[in-house]
Amino acid sequence: MTHHPDIVVLWIGVNDVWHKSTFGTGTDIDKFESMYEGIIERLSSKGIKVFCCTPACVGEKTDYSTPKMVT
């Protein structure tokens, strides 16, 4: 079945990047970024509105000491 949505919501997880920064086993940030850019460009080129969402950071601390991701 082929779908023709007007809107797509991308739920972007943090696990790939988080695992890279903490364990060295996740996705490199440039690969992570280019993958999502590609998805967004393909959808947008078809006139589809794209909304990106993400959950709170994994391990977020209430004292604001959570390490920041550097891109």
Stockholm file with secondary structure:
# STOCKHOLM 1.0

chainA/1-71         MTHHPDIVVLWIGVNDVWHKSTFGTGTDIDKFESMYEGIIERLSSKGIKVFCCTPACVGEKTDYSTPKMVT
#=GR chainA/1-71 SS CCCCCSEEEEECCSHHHHHHHHHSCSCCHHHHHHHHHHHHHHHHTTTCEEEEECCCCTTCCTTSCSCCCCC
#=GC SS_cons        CCCCCSEEEEECCSHHHHHHHHHSCSCCHHHHHHHHHHHHHHHHTTTCEEEEECCCCTTCCTTSCSCCCCC
//
